[in-house]
């Protein structure tokens, strides 16, 4: 497949215009770490954005950074670390889960997927930190939206629309994001021995309390034993993790209070900075489900109080490997290889109308026959189609990656 690697916004515009003139469908990607996420589609040309890289704007005092869409996320995070700052939405590195190398994703791919990690429950998703962008639409037109501050909103807030569109509406060339100071100290309170329902209750109590928890997750015993953190793998029981971040004095006090509160749920242990960082990285990147690679993987989003019930409904019929994040609102789940339709009918029946389930990993033939992204109700599907036509009337950008015709 012919591959174009523009190194400037004019070159990107020319590449899209050329494809538009020939009505040639094109695949848009950065490093390709999420190439196999979504419906497989036929493209005759590929545009790689790795040439549109580099940090173009960074003002630590203003908490703002701008970079080319093809800029490696690792480069951005390293620059932020030097100034004790971070992307507060904690973008996950799903490359290994999807069969790619770790540490290879780009900032454009993170924004296009609206990806966020465990801190999502406190800090919000990628779209909540996405200030502005420059892009080329499927009409072959350059456009921009947003600015350098959250209050700089004129007209439509297109940043929210682009985040999570997976390259089906426009090709991002440059993005601007909000950054925040990194926590000075991190600790994690572990509660052991809880089943899924009791863990959800414990996480809810922690989130509703005054301790300002920034992460709440639960590992069943089988996955806890696979952790690289000895306190977790050696517990011999399910582990519920509650993260506290901030200044050293504040973290110490809040951890002590949280420990008292959680003592009523079960035995309590505490992880300090390095072990905490390792555990939350494992959870963030869904490392517990990377192997075996032949198992289809689902990412399920529901109301936190529904997480345990969804797991129970699926596990009654299928051998499922799973863990919960976002206080029970996010369920990562893998199913045995060869499960008919990758378990789509059962998973989506368990989710019902109050959540959504995305098939994150499966062979191409399954992703072609099973809706990868959660099916939309007719009214929303019609709106999605109209938005697609507005930005990409000939359907040349990642055609059909999310839904047929979108």
Order of alpha helices (4+ residues) and beta strands (2+ residues): beta-alpha-beta-beta-beta-beta-alpha-beta-alpha-alpha-beta-beta-alpha-beta-beta-beta-alpha-beta-alpha-alpha-beta-alpha-beta-alpha-beta-alpha-beta-beta-alpha-beta-alpha-alpha
